[in-house]
Amino acid sequence: MAQYDFDLLTIGGGSGGTSASRRAGALGKRVALCEEDRVGGTCVLRGCVPKKLLVYGSHFREEFEDAAGYGWTVPSPTLDWKKLQEAKNREMDRLNDVYKRLLRDAGVRLIEGRARILDAHTVEAGGQRYTAAHLLIATGSRPAMPSLPGIEHVLSSDGVLSLPELPRRMIIVGGGYIGVEFASIFNGLGTQVTLLVREDTVLKGFDEDVRSVLSQELRKKGIDLRCGASVRDVEMKADGIRSVLTKTGDTLEAEVVLFATGRVPNTRGFGLEDVGVKLDEHGAVVVDDASHSSVPHIHAVGDVTNRLNLTPVAIAEGRALVETLFHGNPTRVDHSVIPSAVFTQPPVGTVGLTEQEAREKHGAVDVYVSSFRPMRHTVSGRNEGAMMKVLTERDTGRVLGFHMVGVDAPEILQGLAVAFQCGVTKKQLDAAVGIHPTAAEEFVTLSDKRS
């Protein structure tokens, strides 16, 4: 008779939790997954997927405008916001069903209800207790909302995805990737957007050329980008309009105020500290490079560990853990070579070190930068630029970082990320034959060096 009900019990049905559970199930292990909401997690239900669908929707206004330059006569287009929302929601429902089916096909038992850990092998959920040889915490993250007067009148990135009406004006607080992405989305859909950023410009932590170019492009799109701005309070007026007072004394008004001020690990209320699981100052589960927590048999992957909060990283961590625990194949995830994208208009793609990081870690580096107007806009007339940047180690020529702002940047950087992981050098880039005419070929023709 088995000592435990399951070999693995996962808490959290997001990308990391489902990938680990499915992999363990495919290996013939007895697996259960506890989820109090729909299956899919932040990415599928409240992040990457619905946001990307809105990104696609927001592009069409400029596409219609650009068509005129190519000889097309297009009637003045109008947006049916409710129809867009309904289409998005149908896709969310479909994906929820797909995730449930994938778990079922892998032999994973879905336990609906909020879980609480009682000890290193026991979980209570839905009024019942379950035991497992290993517990996996994959509860993700939640929006971080500051404590200030009137915060109850604002939306988080979760809530803004379900707006019943498209606002005429919107104030977005926060210059990270969530803030700039939503600024681009709603600006593209026709909303007047004011973006308040506490830092000197957007995307803190990204390469300085990326930050500078993107901020210029956002302003060219008509977004009112205000840097060095912090909010003192928010008031709701009698007509439903939100009034935002900044710390410099400016008063701004809008139908919707979105606070995109980051996310924090979702660790409250699961009993983690009661059983001795160590959390850091941000509330993240502290894990080693194998995703083991401070308590034997309790593990954690994804945003709840606050290592690198990206969906593919959570998936990789989940699968690596299962390979280590159940397949006799100790596996680690290398967090140093993870590509990322920001789906603004124009979008950002990046992998490797920023210029500042490269200089700090490697001393002498060579910097190659190209800024240009995409070919499509030479005819459309749109005032939109692109920037590509390659950083190399001076002595060896090894590429230390790729960065791009421009149309298709995420698609282009995915291929370059493979080359980066293989240790590509500038000499190898120079030897490659470009595909002409494309924007991507610029990465293999860069010759002007900026020291």
N, C-alpha and C positions, 0 to 999 in steps of 0.2 A: 504494500500500500504506500502511495506517495506521501512524503512528509508534508508537502504543501499543496494547496489547491492549484497553483500555477508555477511555472518556472520563471515567468516574467509578468509583472503587473505594472502597467504604465499608467501614470496619471497625466492626462492631457492629450487631446486628440488633434494636435497641430502637426506640422510637417515633421518635426523631430520624433514625436511620439508615435505617429502612424508608421513612419518609415522603419523605426526600430521594431515595432510590434509585428509588422508584416514580414520583415526579414527573419525574425525569430520564429514566427509561425511557419515560414517556408522551410526552416530547418527542422521542423517537426516538434518544436517546443510547445508546451501548453502556455498560452498567452491570453491575458485579459487587458482591456484598456478602459479606463474610467474617464468619462467626459460628461460635464454638467450642461453643456451647450451642444450646438451642432458640431459635427466632426469636420475638421478642415483647418481650424485654428486661425490665428491672426492673418496669415498670408492669404488664405483662400477666402475667408469670410469678411475680414475687416482691413485688409492691407493690399498686398501686391496685386491680386487678381481683380477685385472690383476697382481699385485705383487705376490699374492699367487699362481697363475697359473705358473708364472715364477719360483717360489720356487719349485713347483712340478717338473717342467722341469729340474731344475738344480740338482735335487737329483739323476737322473738316471746314471750319470757318475760313482758315487760311488757305486750304486747298481750293475752296470755291473762288476765293479772291485771286489766287495764283493762276487759276485756269484762264482768266481773261487775257493774261499775257501770252498764252499759247493759242489764242484765237477762239476760245470757247465763250459762248454767251450763256451765262447761267442766271436764271431768275433769282431774285433776292431770296436767300434761304432763311428759314425760320427753324428754331429748335423746339421740339416737343420734349420738355424735361421729363415729364411723367413717363413718356414712352421709353426714353433712355433708361430711366430708373427701373422700369418694369423688365426691360431686356437684361439689365445687369442682375436683377434679383432672380430672374429665371435661371441664369447661369450659376448663381450661387446655390440655388436649390439643386440644380443638376450635379454640381460638384460635390455637394454634401452627400447625395445618393451614391455617387461614384466612390467616394471614400469609404462609405459604409460597406459597399459591395466588395471593394478591395480587401478590407479587413475580414469580411466574412469568408471570402475565397481563400484567404491565408489561414483560416481556422482561428482567427482572433475573436474572442468573446467581447462584445461591447457592453459595458456596464454603465447605464445612464444614471447620473447623479454626482453630486460633489463628494470628493474623496477626502478623508482625513486619515493621516498615518498614525497608527497607535504604537507600533514598534517597528524594528527593522524588517519585519516580515509580515506585518498585518496592516490591513487597510479597511476602513469602514466606509461604505458608500451605499446609498439607497436603503439604509436601515439594515444592511447585512455586513457581515465581516468576511474578508477574504484573506488568504495567506499566499505568499509567494516566496520563492527562493531569492528573487531579486526584485527590487522596486526601482522604477525609473521615473524621475520627476521631469516632466516636459510641459510645464504649465505656462510657458511663454512669458509675455510681458503685457503691461497695461499702460495707457497714457499717463504721463506725469503732469498733474495739474497743480500750479502754484497756489499758495494760500494768500489771497488778496481779496479786498472787498468787491463783491459782485461777481465772483467766479462762477456762481450758479447760473449766470446769464450767458455763459459762453459754451461752445461745443468743443469736444475733443476730436481727434482724427477718426475715432470710431463713429461718432454721431454725425459728422458732416457727410458721411457717405449715404445717409438716408434722408437728406433734406426733402421735405414734401414739395417745396417750391424753389426755383432757381432765384437766388437773391439778386437784387440790382446792385447792391454794394456789399463788400465783404472786407473785414479786417482780419488779417492773419498775423499771429504773433509767433515768431520763431523762424530762424533762418537756416535750420538744418534741412536734410533732404525731404522730410515730410512737409515742412512749410513751403519750400520752393516748388515742390511738385503740385501741391494743391493750389498755389498761386498761379501756376501755369495752366492747370486744368480749368479753374473758374474764369481766369482771364480769357482763355480760348473759347469758353462757352458764352462770353459776353458780359460777365460780371465786372464791375469796377473794383479792382483789388488794391488794397493798401497792405504792404508787407512790412511789419515792424521787426527789426533785427537788433538785438542787443550789441552784437559785435560790430567790427568795422565794415564787414560785408558778409555775404552769405557763405554757407558751407564751411564752417570752421573745421579745420583738420584736413581739408583737401589742399591740393597744390595751389599756390598763390595765383598762377596764371589761370587756372580753372576758375577760381573764385572771381577774379577780376573780369574775365571774359563773360562769365555767366551773368554777373550783376549788370554788365552793360547790355547784354541781350534782353534780360528781363525788363529793364527800363525802356528799351526800344520797343518792346511789345506793349507798353502802356501801363505796366505795373508800377505803382507808386512805392518804390523801395526806399524806406527810411532806416538808415543805419544809426547805431548808437541810441536806439529808442527802447525804453522800458515802460511797462504799463503800471500806473499807480492804482487805478480802480476802474470798474465797469458798472454803469448804471443802466437800468431798463426804463425807458421813457413810457409815458402813457400810451403812445401810439405803437409800442412794440419795438421801436428803434433802440439799438444799443449805443450808448455813449461811452467812449473810451477816453480816459484822461491819462496822458503820459507823464512821466516824471519830469519832463521839461516844460510841462504846462500846456501842451497842445491838446485840443479836444477833437476827436474824430467820431463820426457817426456811421453806422451801417446796420443793415437788417440782420446780419450774421457776424459773429466774432468767433474765430477759430483759434484755439491755443494749441500750437504744434510745438510744444516745448519739451519734446523727448518722451521716452518711455522708461518704465522701471520694471524690474523683474516681478513677476506675479507669484509671490511666495506667501502672501498673508492668508491665514486661515486653514492651512493644510496640515498643521501640527508638526512642521519640520523642526522648529527649535525645541519643541517638547521632547523629541526623541534624540536630540543632540546634534542635528545637522547644522554645521557651521555656515552662517551667512555673512557676507561682507557688509561694509557700511552702506551699500546701496540696496541691500536686501537680496543680493544674488547668492545662489548656492555656490559655495567654494568647492571646486573640483580640481583634480590633478589632470595631467595630459591624457589620461585614459577615461575621463569623465566620472571618476569615482568620487563620492563625497567623503566627508569626515567620518561617516558611519558605514561600516562594512555592509555590503549588500544593498546600499541605497546609492543610486547614481543619478546624474542629471545631464541633460543635453539641451541645446537651443538657447533661446533668449533668456531663460531663467538663470543661466550661468553668466550672462552678460560678458561673454568673451568676444564674439563677433556676431552681431545680431542680423544675420541674413538667412533666408530660407534654405538655400542650398547648403549652407554650413550646418544648420540644424539636421538636415537629412544626412549629411556625411557623418556627423557626430553620432547620430543614432545608429547608423549601419556599422560604424567602426566599433561602437560599444558591443553590439551583438556579435560581431566577428570575434571580439576579444573574449566575451563571456561564454559563448556557446559553440564556436566553430574552431576553436584551437588556433586562431589566427590573430595574435595580438596586433591591433591596428591603431594608429594615431592619425589625427587630422592635422595637417600643416596649415596653421592659420596665417602664415606669413605671405602666402601667394594667392590670396583670394581676390578675384576681380569684383568690381561693384559698378553700379550704374545709378544715375539719378534721372528720372523720366520727366525732365522739364522740357520746355520748348525754347531753344534746342536742348537735346539731352546731353548727359555727361557719361563718359565711360572711363574707367581708370583701373590700373593694376600696378602693384609695386609701390615704390617709395615716392613721396613728394620731393621736390627739389631741395627743400630745407632738410628733410630727413636724409636724403642722399649725401648732402654735403657734411652733415653731422656725423654720419656713419662711415663714409668712404673718403672724405677729404676732397681730393681733386676729382671733379666730375665734368663731363662734357654735356652741354644742354643744346638740344636741337628743337627749334620752335618754328612752326609755320602757321600763319594766319591768312585766311583767304575767304573769298565769297564763293559759296557753292555754285556749281555750274547751273543748276536748275534756276537759281535766282538771277542769273545774268539775263534771262528772258522774262521771268515773272516780275522782276523789278523789286522784289522784296529786299528790304535792308536787313539781312540776317547774315552773320558771319560764322566762321568755323575756326577752330584752333586745334592743332595737333602738336604733341610734345613728346620727345624721347629723351630720357636721362641715361647716360652711360658712365661706367667706371672708366676713368681716363687710361689707366695702365693696361687693362685687359679688354676694354671695349664691350664688356658685358652690360646688357641693358638692365638698368635698375628700376625703371618705371616707364609706363606708357600712359598718356593722358590725352583725352579728346573732349572737346565741346563741339557739337554739330550734329546734323541729321545722321541717323543710323549709328551714332557713337557706341551704344551698347552692343549692337550686332557686330561691329568691327572689332571691338575690344575683346569679345569672347574668343575669337580666333587668335588674337595676339596674346591672350592670357595663356594659351597652350604653349606658344613659342616661349613666353616668359618663363613658364615652369620648366621648360627644357633648357634654360640657360642661354637663350639666343643672344648673339653679339651684334654690334652695329655693322661689322663686316658682313655678316650673314644677311642682315636686312638689305644692305647695299647690293648684295649679289642676287637678291630675289628680283624677278621680273614682275612689274606691276600689271594690274588689269586696268586698261585704259579705255574710256575715261571714267574713273571712279574717284571718290574721295579717299578711299582706303589706300590707293597707290601712293599717296603722299607719304605714308609711313616708310616706304621703301625707296623714296627719292630724296629724303631730307639731307641737305648738305651744308646749309648755313649753320655755323656753330656759334652759340652764345656762351661765352665763358663766365 
